[in-house]
Amino acid sequence: MTIAEVRIGDILRLARVPVQVDPLGCYRQIGVRSFGKGLIRYPEVSGTELGRLRYFVLPVDALILSNIKAWEGAIAISGRCDGDFVASNRFLGYLPVDRNWVDVRYVRYFFLSDRGLPLIQQASPGAADRNRTLGIAAFEDIRIPLPNIAEQSRIVGRLDATYSKTEQIRRATRRNAELVDALTSSLVSDSASHVRLGDALSLDISVVGVKPDSVFQLAGVFGFGRGLFSRGYLSGADTGYGRLHHLRAGQVVMSRLKAFEGAIAVVPREFDGFVLSPEFPTFSPNPELVHPGYLEMLCRWQGTVQLLRTASRGMGARRERVSAEAFLEIEVPLPDIERQRHLAGIYSRGHQTVHADWRRRELLEALERSTLNQAFGGAR
């Protein structure tokens, strides 16, 4: 099949109908999520709340790009239900010159692929991420492969089906995770007995010295009790730290800088021997007072996050620091060890379901990406 290479400005036209903003009027703005995640539809505001940007009617069934975030995939399609929305001059809306020639959904998918996104990035110059702006002329000069309209529709149909299935899994995963979090909160909150964390945990830091020829496995701590993740290998020559904190399985580790976001976790066996910076104190539990599974529940419990926010120092972005001493002063629900074991078993079964959901989602998202790139890999 012969595939023509065409210039964007020859197949799409910029659609901009200015809006004369009435201070007493009501308006709904849009935004565009990065990584191809669609439009953001904001609640209605008055004309005085729109700010001083210029506004335009949002074209429907159009290709919409954020000129400041297109380089990271802030590209979407407006629907027929979006005709009452407005878009600021930071968004570019394009309609087909001829709908019998081009399908804007095909163009969006192409620009989200590994072949198309670099073209957007090249047309978005700037030294820093926040300064990378997609220019109209640069965008319209991009050339893309364009098969006939029937082939475009076939590609769009296949990708829509794949993405729809993945989105169903995303929604189910979020729903199950929310249910497990609600269950966790209910189970933990039922305990009438509260104790200081310092009565069940003790500060226990294993320090390892750093030499230029040292190589370490570096860990990170997710926020909101989501556990640890691997950050790969770290050479001693590539860090300014003279010492690091060594992790042991079963310990609790906390990020002093991000504790207010719930960046605490129980160290699983597979992270035994990993290291973190000195900003991550570690604590060992008293096995006679606290069950490991219940400890995991406490790390995910929203009440713990709220307590950490209270214990943090500073304001705004600077409130992100909780000392080890303040952490140990927090009072948390702690039933007897047998009750903890029972609650931990209930939590574990729910958590296993969520883990399986996330794994399935990861596999489908990999398939999603592969299908997207396969659709455009041969169109040269």
C-alpha positions in Angstrom: 0.0 0.0 0.0 1.3 3.4 -1.0 1.4 5.9 1.9 1.7 9.6 1.2 3.8 11.8 3.5 1.9 15.0 4.1 2.4 18.4 5.8 0.1 19.0 8.8 -0.8 22.5 7.6 -2.1 21.0 4.4 -4.5 18.6 6.0 -5.5 20.4 9.2 -6.6 24.0 9.9 -6.3 26.0 13.1 -9.9 26.7 14.4 -10.0 29.7 16.6 -13.2 31.6 17.1 -12.5 34.3 19.8 -14.8 34.6 22.9 -15.7 38.0 24.1 -15.5 37.3 27.8 -18.4 38.8 29.8 -17.4 39.4 33.4 -20.9 38.4 34.5 -21.1 35.4 32.2 -20.4 31.7 33.0 -17.7 29.7 31.3 -16.2 26.2 31.4 -12.6 25.7 30.5 -10.7 22.7 29.3 -7.2 21.5 29.9 -5.3 18.6 28.3 -3.7 15.8 30.3 -0.2 14.7 29.4 0.6 11.2 28.0 -2.5 11.0 25.9 -4.9 10.9 28.9 -7.5 13.1 27.4 -9.2 16.4 28.2 -9.7 18.0 31.6 -13.2 19.6 31.9 -13.1 22.2 34.6 -16.2 23.3 36.6 -18.0 26.5 35.6 -16.6 29.8 36.6 -17.5 33.4 36.1 -15.9 35.6 33.5 -14.0 37.5 36.1 -12.3 34.2 37.2 -11.0 33.3 33.7 -7.9 35.6 34.0 -6.3 37.7 31.4 -5.6 35.1 28.8 -7.4 35.2 25.4 -10.1 32.6 25.0 -11.6 30.8 22.1 -14.6 28.5 21.4 -13.5 24.9 21.7 -13.9 23.2 18.3 -15.7 19.8 18.5 -14.3 16.6 17.0 -11.0 18.4 16.8 -7.3 17.6 17.5 -6.5 19.6 20.7 -2.9 20.3 21.8 -1.4 22.1 24.8 1.3 24.3 23.3 3.3 24.0 26.6 2.9 20.3 27.2 2.4 18.8 23.8 6.0 17.6 24.0 5.0 15.1 26.7 1.9 13.9 24.9 -0.8 16.5 26.0 -2.8 15.8 22.9 -6.5 14.9 22.9 -9.7 14.9 20.8 -12.6 17.0 21.7 -16.0 15.4 21.7 -19.4 16.5 20.4 -20.4 17.3 24.0 -17.6 19.8 24.3 -19.1 22.6 22.2 -20.0 24.7 25.3 -16.4 24.8 26.5 -13.7 27.4 26.0 -10.0 27.1 25.5 -7.3 29.6 26.3 -4.7 30.6 23.8 -2.4 28.0 25.3 -4.4 25.3 23.4 -4.4 24.7 19.7 -7.5 23.2 18.2 -7.3 21.7 14.7 -10.0 20.6 12.3 -9.6 18.6 9.1 -9.5 20.5 5.9 -11.4 17.6 4.4 -12.9 14.8 6.7 -12.9 12.5 3.7 -9.1 12.8 3.6 -8.0 12.8 7.3 -9.3 11.4 10.6 -8.0 13.6 13.5 -8.1 10.5 15.8 -5.5 8.9 13.5 -3.3 12.0 13.8 -3.6 12.0 17.6 -2.5 8.3 17.8 0.4 8.9 15.5 1.7 11.8 17.6 1.5 9.7 20.7 3.6 6.9 19.2 7.3 6.6 19.5 7.5 7.7 15.9 5.3 10.8 16.1 6.1 12.2 19.6 9.7 13.1 18.7 8.4 15.2 15.9 6.3 17.2 18.4 9.3 17.5 20.7 11.5 18.8 17.9 8.9 21.4 17.1 8.8 22.5 20.8 12.2 24.2 21.4 13.4 25.3 24.8 16.1 24.5 27.3 13.9 23.7 30.3 10.7 21.7 30.3 8.5 24.6 31.3 9.9 26.6 28.4 9.2 24.0 25.7 6.5 25.6 23.6 5.0 24.2 20.5 4.8 26.9 17.8 1.9 27.0 15.3 4.2 27.3 12.3 6.5 24.6 13.5 3.6 22.2 14.2 2.0 22.8 10.8 5.4 22.1 9.0 5.6 18.6 10.5 5.2 15.9 7.9 3.4 12.6 8.8 2.6 9.4 6.9 -1.1 9.4 5.9 -2.7 6.3 4.4 -6.2 6.5 2.8 -9.1 7.2 5.0 -10.3 3.6 5.1 -6.9 2.5 6.4 -6.9 5.3 8.9 -10.2 4.2 10.2 -9.0 0.6 10.5 -6.0 1.7 12.6 -8.1 3.9 14.8 -10.6 1.1 15.4 -8.0 -1.3 16.4 -6.3 1.1 18.8 -9.6 2.3 20.2 -10.5 -1.3 21.1 -7.1 -1.9 22.8 -7.2 1.4 24.8 -10.8 0.8 25.8 -10.0 -2.5 27.3 -7.0 -1.0 29.2 -9.2 1.8 30.5 -11.7 -0.7 31.8 -8.9 -2.4 33.7 -7.6 0.9 35.1 -11.1 1.8 36.4 -11.5 -1.7 38.0 -8.0 -1.4 39.5 -8.7 2.0 41.0 -12.1 0.8 42.4 -10.6 -2.3 44.0 -7.7 -0.3 45.5 -10.2 2.2 46.9 -12.2 -0.7 48.5 -9.1 -2.2 50.1 -8.0 1.3 51.4 -11.5 1.7 52.9 -11.3 -1.7 54.4 -7.9 -1.0 55.8 -9.2 2.3 57.4 -12.2 0.5 58.9 -10.1 -2.4 60.3 -7.4 -0.1 61.8 -9.9 2.5 63.2 -11.9 -0.2 65.1 -9.1 -0.5 67.6 -9.8 1.4 70.8 -6.2 1.0 72.1 -3.7 3.6 71.0 0.1 3.6 71.6 3.1 5.6 70.7 4.9 4.2 67.7 8.0 4.5 69.8 6.5 1.8 72.1 6.4 -0.6 69.1 9.3 0.6 67.0 12.8 1.7 67.7 15.2 3.8 65.6 17.6 1.3 64.1 19.9 2.7 61.4 22.6 0.6 59.7 25.1 2.9 58.1 27.3 1.9 55.2 30.3 3.9 54.1 30.6 5.1 50.5 33.8 4.6 48.5 34.3 5.7 44.8 34.4 2.1 43.6 31.3 1.0 45.7 28.2 -0.1 43.8 24.8 -0.1 45.6 21.3 -1.1 44.7 19.3 2.1 45.4 15.6 2.1 46.6 12.9 4.7 46.6 9.8 5.1 48.7 6.4 5.7 47.1 4.0 8.1 48.7 0.7 7.1 50.4 1.9 3.8 51.7 2.5 2.2 48.2 5.8 0.6 49.2 9.3 0.6 47.8 10.6 0.7 44.3 14.0 0.1 42.7 16.0 3.0 41.4 18.7 0.8 39.8 22.4 0.8 40.7 24.3 3.7 42.2 28.1 4.1 41.9 29.9 5.6 44.9 31.6 8.0 42.5 28.2 9.3 41.5 26.9 10.4 44.9 28.0 13.2 47.2 26.9 11.2 50.3 29.7 9.8 52.4 27.4 7.3 54.0 24.1 5.6 53.1 21.4 3.8 55.1 21.3 0.0 54.6 17.8 -1.6 54.5 16.9 -4.9 56.3 13.7 -6.9 55.6 10.9 -6.2 58.1 12.1 -2.7 59.0 10.0 0.4 58.6 11.6 3.1 56.4 10.4 6.7 56.2 11.2 9.6 53.9 11.8 12.6 56.1 11.2 14.9 53.1 8.0 13.2 51.9 6.6 11.8 55.1 3.7 14.2 54.9 2.6 12.3 51.7 2.7 9.0 53.5 6.1 7.9 52.1 6.6 5.1 54.6 6.8 1.4 54.0 7.7 -2.0 55.5 10.8 -3.3 53.8 10.0 -6.6 51.9 12.5 -9.4 51.5 13.3 -8.5 47.9 14.7 -5.1 49.1 16.9 -6.5 51.8 20.4 -5.0 51.3 19.2 -2.0 49.2 20.3 1.4 50.3 18.8 4.9 50.7 20.2 8.3 51.5 20.5 9.5 55.1 17.1 11.3 54.6 15.5 7.9 55.1 15.6 6.7 58.8 14.8 3.1 59.5 13.0 1.5 62.4 12.9 -2.0 63.7 9.6 -3.4 65.2 9.2 -5.2 68.5 7.8 -8.6 67.3 6.1 -9.2 70.6 4.0 -6.0 70.2 3.3 -5.6 66.5 2.6 -8.1 63.7 4.4 -7.4 60.3 1.2 -7.6 58.4 -0.6 -5.1 60.7 2.5 -2.8 60.4 1.9 -2.8 56.6 -1.7 -1.8 57.2 -0.6 1.1 59.4 1.7 2.3 56.6 -1.2 2.4 54.2 -3.7 3.8 56.7 -4.9 7.3 55.8 -4.9 8.1 59.5 -1.1 7.6 59.6 -0.7 10.0 56.7 -2.8 12.6 58.5 -0.7 12.2 61.6 2.5 12.6 59.6 1.2 15.8 58.2 0.6 17.1 61.7 4.1 16.1 62.7 5.8 17.8 59.7 7.6 21.1 60.1 7.4 24.2 57.9 4.8 25.4 55.4 3.9 24.6 51.8 6.7 22.8 49.9 8.9 23.2 53.0 6.6 21.2 55.3 8.1 18.0 53.9 10.3 17.1 56.8 9.4 14.8 59.7 12.1 13.9 62.2 12.6 10.3 63.4 11.8 11.5 66.9 8.5 13.1 65.8 7.6 9.9 63.9 8.0 7.8 67.0 5.8 10.2 69.0 2.8 9.5 66.8 0.0 7.6 68.5 -1.6 4.8 66.4 -4.3 2.1 67.0 -2.7 -1.1 68.2 -4.9 -4.0 69.3 -3.4 -7.1 70.9 -1.1 -9.3 68.7 -3.8 -12.0 68.0 -6.2 -9.3 66.8 -3.5 -7.8 64.6 -2.8 -11.2 63.1 -6.4 -11.6 62.2 -6.7 -8.2 60.7 -3.5 -8.6 58.8 -4.9 -11.8 57.2 -8.0 -10.0 56.0 -5.9 -7.1 54.6 -3.4 -9.5 52.9 -6.2 -11.2 50.9 -7.5 -7.8 49.7 -4.0 -6.6 48.9 -3.2 -9.7 46.9 -6.2 -8.9 44.7 -5.1 -5.3 44.2 -1.5 -6.5 43.4 -2.9 -8.9 40.7 -5.0 -6.1 39.3 -1.9 -3.8 39.0 0.1 -6.5 37.4 -2.6 -7.2 34.8 -2.9 -3.4 34.2 0.9 -3.2 33.6 0.8 -6.0 31.1 -2.1 -4.5 29.3 -0.5 -1.0 29.2 2.6 -2.7 27.7 0.4 -4.3 25.1 -1.3 -0.9 24.5 2.1 0.7 23.8 3.2 -2.1 21.6 0.0 -2.0 19.6 0.3 1.8 19.2 3.9 1.6 17.9 3.2 -1.4 15.7 0.4 0.5 14.0 2.9 3.2 12.8 6.2 1.3 12.7 5.8 0.2 9.1 4.3 3.4 7.7 7.4 5.0 6.2 
